[in-house]
Amino acid sequence: MPQMKGRNILTLAEFSREEIIKILDLADRFKEERKKFIFKKILSTKTLAMIFEKPSTRTRVSFDVAMNDLGGNSIAINSTDIQLSRGETIEDTAKSFSRYVDVIMARVHNHNEVDDLAKYASIPVINGLSDIYHPTQVLADLQTIREKKGKLEGLKMVWIGDGNNVCNTLLIGCSIMGIDMEVASPSNYKPNRDTYELAKRLSKKSGSRIEMLENAKKAIKNADIVVTDTFISMGSNSQRTKRLKTFLPEYQVNTNLMDRAKKDAIFMHCLPSHRGEEVTDEVIDGTKSVVWDEAENRLHSQKALLALLLLDESSC
């Protein structure tokens, strides 16, 4: 298997099933070590640059702490504070950053921007969120599912609501890892068509089943994992009234809907949540919710990702 060192992660499709397992195994190890206050400073000579075009809580803090735990440095940069905001090209920015730091994480409005960063940078580029994909979130999701269910292959995940960037990336992750996934969304809010077709192709190799439908009650039957996200993503505030009218009440994850899943089903949400809209308090604060473990695992899975992108695997 080729080394992951020096690679980019833009959609999650860059990695094979075996490579994702390697990331998850290392993430689990880092999690156990952190519980014992074991911090191996394996990135003591490395620096991460984080570029933010969008607000961030979990992405910013988890990447910052990840680098600190591993002995490295991190620099958080608002895109309005650098020359990109004054017309410098992404090409020139990427080439300059490549002379200063060892890895770039970018949280951007348009996926083309992170693609261009990766094209022109000579160091690894991590997509910390774009309008189409959110691969670092899905690594944490996969870690959480495996942690709670003891496996990935053969489980059934149901996504309920807007077919957004997290949904797109889960389609890729599930199809690689052998998780069946059904997406229940209104007709005008389906996942990215190209991503769906990619997931269908990947699922043929893993043996998973990928489907899209509109009926949330039908989709959630026999689900092991129920996932949702806000109906109003960043940049969609002008559509708030229209979106709420479309999604509510059918696509709200409440106790009545969760009761249609398996008795031991878990509930996941990448956060932040809009309580009372896509999910009720009773579900997100209930016994089936694993959202806080999911949020914590952003830290551990990203530590593993950084280590494998920056070091030879024998050094991790």
N, C-alpha and C positions, 0 to 999 in steps of 0.2 A: 504494500500500500504506500503511495507517495506521501511524503511529509506534507503537513498543512502549513508549515512555516512559510511566511511570505505571501500567502493567498489572501484574497478579498472575500468578504461575506456581504452580499448585496441582496440576495433573495432567499437563501438557504439551499437552493438547488445546486450550489457549488459543491456541496458535500454529499458523500455517499452515506448509506445506512451505517456502514462500519465506522466511518469518520464521525458521524453524529453520536454513535454509541461511545466512541473514545472521548468526545467532549463531555458527555453526560457522566461517564465513569470518573473522569478527572474532577468534574464539578461536585460529584458526591464525595470524593476524597477531600477536596478543599472544604466542603461543608463540615465534615467530621473533624478535620484538623482545626477549623475555626472554633468549634465548640470546645476544643481542648486548649485554645489559645496558642495554637501552633501556627506561626506565620513564617513561611520560608521565603526569604527575600530574593526570589529568583529573577525578578525584573529590576534589580537595583540600578542598572545602567540604562533603563528604558524610559521613554517619555511618550505619553498619549496626548494628542491634541484633540479636543472635543469642540466641534463647531455646531452652534445652535441657531437655527432659523426659527424654531418653534419652542414654546415653553416646555419645561421638563422637570419632573420630580424624580421618579424612580430611575430613569435612564441616567440622568446627571449624577445623582448621588451614588448609585450602584457602580458605575464606571469609575468614579473618583475613589470610592472606598476600595474597589477591586485593585486598582493600581497601588494604592497606599499599602494594602495588605501584602502585596507581592513585592514591596520595596521600591516601586517605580514612582514616577512623577506624572501628574496630569495637569493640563492647562485647559480651562473652560473659556471659550471664546464666543461671544455673541456676534453673529454675522454682521451686525451693523457697526461693530467696532473695528472691523478689518477692511482692507481695500476692496474686497468683493462688493461692498455697498457703494463704492464710488466708481465702479466700472471695470475693475481688474478682472481679467478672465479667470475662469476656474482652472484652466491649464496653467497659468502663471502662478496661481495660488498653490496648486498641487505640487508644482515643481519646487517652489520655495519651501513649503512645509516639509517636503521630503529631505531637505538639507538640515532641518532642525530637529525633527522628532522621528519616532520609530513607527508610529501607527496613528491613523486618523479615524475618529468616529464622527460621523456627520448626521445631524438630525435636520432634515430638509423638507421643503414644501413639495418640490418636484423630483421625482425619482431620477430624471435625467441628470440632475446635478450630482448625485452620488455616483452615478455611472461615469460621468466625466471625471470626477475626482479619481476614481479607480483607474481610468484610462491613462491619466497623465501622471499620477503619483508613482514613485518607485518603491513605495512602502505599502503595507497592507491598509486597506480602507474597509471600515465597518459601517454598514448602514444602521444607524441608531433609530431610524424611522423615516419613511418617506410616504408619499401619498398612496403608494401601491404595496409596499412590503414593510415588515417589521421583524426581521429574522432573530434579533437578540431576544425579543419577547418570546418567540416560539421555542427557542432553546430552553428557556426557563419553564415554559409550559410543559414541554416534553419531560424535563427533569421531574417536575411536580407530578405528572401523571404516573410516571414509572415509580416514583416514591410512594404514591398512594395505592396504586393498583398492582405493583410488583412486576409489571410487564407493560409493553406497548402493543405488540402485535396481537391482532384479533379483537381489540376493544372497539367500541362504537362511540364516536364523538358526534354531537349535534351542535351546530352553530345556529343560533337564533338571532335574527335581526339584520343589521346592515352588513352587506358583503364587502367589508372594508379592507384596509391593509393587513390587519391581524388575521382576518379570515382568509385572505389570499395566501398568506404565509403558512397558516395552519393546513391549508389544502396541500401545499408542497410537503410540509413536514409529515403529515399523516400518510400521504401517498408513498413517501420514501420508507417510513417506518412500519407500514402495514396496519395502520389504524383505519377502520372504516369511518367515513365522514359524510354526514348529510348536512347540507346548508339550507335552512328554511328562511327565506327572505322574500319580501315583496318583489314583484316582477321588475320594477325599475331600480332595484337596489341589490342586484346580484353581484357576485364576485367578478373580478376581471376575467374576461372571456379567454384570453391567452393563457392566463394562469390556470384556469379550470381545465383547459385542454392539455396543458403540461401535466397537471395532476393526474388526469385520466391516463396519460401515457406512462407516468411513473408508477401508477397503481397496478398496472399490468405486470410489472416486475415483482412487486411486493405481495400481490394478491389481495390488496385492499379494495374496498368498494367506495367510489366517490359519486355522490348524487346531489342534485339541486332540486328543490321543490319549494312550494309556497306555504304549505300547511304545517304550522309549528306543532300542533297537537299530534299529527301523524308522524312527523320526523322524530319527535322526542321519545317515542315508544322504544323501550329496551335500550335506552342510551346509558352508557357507562360514564360519560363525561358530557356536561352541558356547559356551553360557553356562550357568552354574549359580550357586547361592548356598547358604548354609548351610541345612541341614534344620531347624535349631532357631533361629528368629529370636528377637530380644529379646522377652521376655515369654512365650516358649514352653518355658522350661526344665522346667516340670512335666510336659511331654509328651515329654521327651527319649527315654525308653526306647521308648515307643510309636512315635514318629516314626522312630527309627533302625531299628526292626524293619520298618516299612513301606517305607522308602526303600532300605535296603541288602539285597542288593548291587546290585539292578537299576539304580538311579539314580545310582550312583557314577560320576563321570567319571574313568576310568582309561585306560591306554594301549590296552587292547583295544577300549574303546568309541570312543576318539578315532580309532583306525585305520579305523573305519567311515565317518568323515567324509571330505571331500575331502583330498587330500594337502597342499594349501596352506591348510587350515582353521586358523583362529585360535581360541584358548581365552580366554574372558573370565570375570571374577569380580569383583563389586563390592567384596569384602573387608569385614570380616575373614573368612578361611577357617577351616574346621575340617578341617585336613589329616587324611587318612585316613578321612574321612566322605564329604562330597559330592565331594571331589577328592583324588587321590593326589599325593604329592610329585613323581612323575615327570612329571605333566601340568602342574601349576602352576609348576614350575621348569623345564619343558622348552622346547624351541625354538619350539613353537607358542603358548606363553603370551604374552599381551600385557598381563597384569594390572598391571604397574608403569607402563606407558605410560597405561593406562586410569586408574590412580590419579592420575598426574601431570596428566592432562587435566581432572580435576575443577577444578584451579586455573585453567586457561586458559579453559575454557567458562564458568565462573562469573564470571570477570573480564568476559567478553563480555556475559553476561547482566546483570550489575550496571550496566555502562556503558549498555546499551541501555534498561534500565528507568529509569535516572536522568537520562539526557541526551538531547537531540535527536540524531538519528543523524548529523547533520553534524558533531557535536562529538566523536564517538567515534574 
